[in-house]
């Protein structure tokens, strides 16, 4: 079964505003994912090249640009690309305003401080499909993010094609690819909270879904067919080993929420950044890679190094 990627783009067009705020409302996914990326990028004193394929409005791309890296953002959904472009424009305007303010000051130390704290800009922002041959240069990226496209690709051949395209962007020998998957457990937790009777009402659907992980159904509230693929840690490892054992090394598999999947991190953001960082440290260090905790994940992130 193939994926209707036009429908995926339409889906995210309908929920664009939600995508703009989702990671703010789920800080563990954001913070653990960023820690994973930062800790596995190749060590370098110079800015690294990063491609964010399926990066939506840039909620991970911009923080990496803030780190000083050169980031190219590609997404399937024009509405999300427009959101990223608006953020880029806002950052340019803020930088211009700060530059004008510094011209009125003779404090050289303050100028250096402001420059160091400057908010980064993306190198490019474009519409593109993870299943298509990338327009970006092959073999030239230190890090490649594939943190979204695999959620919706129903066919194993499609998922293999998307990961293969990402690996081709990575530098041979050192480039790292970050692939995210949604867990079946995440969906089951969601319906248990929102609509527990659905498991009985749609028992034929769920009998198939629990066997193959394919979520393909018409969503009346959105007026569109939603297609998704959900998996588990063991099947993720099997998929990557089957298709990429000769092309990449699996460095680690991690839960991006630690043990706080299912929205258990919803109150953390309101508690302030110090509290968020303390929980993120705990989840990243102790509760996100051990096998017994991977089932708590809403999202799994696999870290691959290209051979």
CORDALIN-V625035 format. One record per residue. N is the residue number from 1. OMEGA is omega in whole degrees, -180 to 180 (NA if undefined). D_FIRST is the distance of its C-alpha to the first C-alpha in whole Angstrom. Layout:
BEGIN
N_OMEGA_D_FIRST / N_OMEGA_D_FIRST
END
This chain:
BEGIN
1_-180_0 / 2_-178_4 / 3_175_7 / 4_-174_10 / 5_174_12 / 6_178_15 / 7_177_14 / 8_178_15 / 9_179_18 / 10_179_19 / 11_-178_19 / 12_172_21 / 13_-180_23 / 14_-177_24 / 15_-175_25 / 16_-178_26 / 17_177_30 / 18_179_28 / 19_179_27 / 20_-177_30 / 21_-170_32 / 22_-176_29 / 23_173_31 / 24_-179_34 / 25_179_33 / 26_-172_32 / 27_-180_34 / 28_177_33 / 29_-180_30 / 30_-172_31 / 31_179_34 / 32_177_33 / 33_180_30 / 34_177_33 / 35_180_35 / 36_180_32 / 37_-177_32 / 38_-177_36 / 39_-177_36 / 40_173_34 / 41_180_35 / 42_178_37 / 43_-178_41 / 44_175_42 / 45_180_45 / 46_176_44 / 47_178_41 / 48_176_37 / 49_-178_35 / 50_173_31 / 51_178_28 / 52_-176_26 / 53_-175_23 / 54_-174_21 / 55_176_25 / 56_-177_25 / 57_174_29 / 58_-176_30 / 59_171_31 / 60_-179_31 / 61_-177_31 / 62_175_35 / 63_178_36 / 64_173_35 / 65_176_37 / 66_176_40 / 67_-180_40 / 68_-178_41 / 69_179_38 / 70_-170_37 / 71_172_33 / 72_-178_31 / 73_177_28 / 74_175_25 / 75_-178_22 / 76_-169_20 / 77_-179_22 / 78_180_25 / 79_178_27 / 80_176_26 / 81_177_28 / 82_177_30 / 83_177_31 / 84_178_32 / 85_177_34 / 86_176_36 / 87_178_36 / 88_179_37 / 89_179_40 / 90_179_41 / 91_177_42 / 92_-180_43 / 93_179_46 / 94_179_47 / 95_178_47 / 96_179_50 / 97_179_51 / 98_179_52 / 99_179_53 / 100_179_56 / 101_-179_57 / 102_179_58 / 103_179_60 / 104_-177_62 / 105_178_63 / 106_-177_65 / 107_-177_63 / 108_179_62 / 109_180_60 / 110_179_59 / 111_180_57 / 112_179_56 / 113_-180_54 / 114_-180_52 / 115_-180_51 / 116_-177_50 / 117_-174_48 / 118_179_46 / 119_-173_43 / 120_175_41 / 121_176_39 / 122_178_35 / 123_178_36 / 124_178_33 / 125_-175_30 / 126_174_28 / 127_179_24 / 128_-176_21 / 129_-179_18 / 130_180_17 / 131_-178_15 / 132_177_18 / 133_-176_21 / 134_174_23 / 135_179_26 / 136_-175_28 / 137_179_30 / 138_173_29 / 139_-171_31 / 140_-176_33 / 141_177_31 / 142_178_33 / 143_177_30 / 144_179_27 / 145_175_25 / 146_-168_21 / 147_-179_22 / 148_-176_19 / 149_-176_16 / 150_177_15 / 151_-168_15 / 152_-175_12 / 153_-174_9 / 154_-175_6 / 155_176_6 / 156_178_9 / 157_178_10 / 158_179_10 / 159_178_12 / 160_179_14 / 161_-179_14 / 162_178_16 / 163_178_18 / 164_177_19 / 165_178_20 / 166_179_22 / 167_180_24 / 168_177_25 / 169_-174_27 / 170_177_29 / 171_177_32 / 172_175_32 / 173_-176_34 / 174_-176_34 / 175_-176_31 / 176_178_29 / 177_-179_26 / 178_-176_25 / 179_-180_21 / 180_179_21 / 181_173_18 / 182_-179_19 / 183_173_20 / 184_180_19 / 185_180_23 / 186_-180_23 / 187_180_21 / 188_176_23 / 189_-177_26 / 190_-179_25 / 191_176_25 / 192_179_28 / 193_-171_30 / 194_-172_28 / 195_-174_27 / 196_-180_28 / 197_-178_28 / 198_180_24 / 199_178_24 / 200_-177_25 / 201_-178_24 / 202_-173_21 / 203_178_21 / 204_177_18 / 205_-175_16 / 206_174_17 / 207_178_18 / 208_-178_14 / 209_-179_14 / 210_178_17 / 211_-174_15 / 212_177_12 / 213_-176_13 / 214_179_10 / 215_-174_12 / 216_-174_10 / 217_178_13 / 218_-179_16 / 219_-175_19 / 220_-178_22 / 221_179_24 / 222_-178_22 / 223_-175_21 / 224_174_18 / 225_180_14 / 226_178_14 / 227_179_11 / 228_175_12 / 229_-178_11 / 230_-171_15 / 231_178_16 / 232_-175_20 / 233_-177_22 / 234_-180_22 / 235_176_18 / 236_178_19 / 237_-179_22 / 238_179_20 / 239_-178_17 / 240_178_20 / 241_-179_22 / 242_-171_19 / 243_-169_19 / 244_-179_22 / 245_-179_25 / 246_-176_26 / 247_-175_26 / 248_175_26 / 249_175_28 / 250_-177_27 / 251_178_30 / 252_173_29 / 253_-169_27 / 254_170_28 / 255_-177_28 / 256_175_28 / 257_-171_30 / 258_177_32 / 259_-176_33 / 260_174_33 / 261_179_29 / 262_178_29 / 263_-179_31 / 264_178_34 / 265_-170_35 / 266_-177_35 / 267_-172_39 / 268_-176_40 / 269_-180_40 / 270_-179_42 / 271_176_44 / 272_-174_45 / 273_180_44 / 274_179_46 / 275_178_44 / 276_-178_41 / 277_179_42 / 278_178_43 / 279_179_40 / 280_177_38 / 281_-178_40 / 282_-180_40 / 283_-177_36 / 284_-173_36 / 285_-168_39 / 286_-166_39 / 287_-177_35 / 288_-180_32 / 289_180_32 / 290_-173_33 / 291_-177_31 / 292_-180_32 / 293_-177_31 / 294_178_28 / 295_177_27 / 296_-174_29 / 297_162_26 / 298_180_24 / 299_173_23 / 300_177_23 / 301_178_24 / 302_-180_24 / 303_-178_27 / 304_172_26 / 305_-179_29 / 306_178_29 / 307_NA_31
END
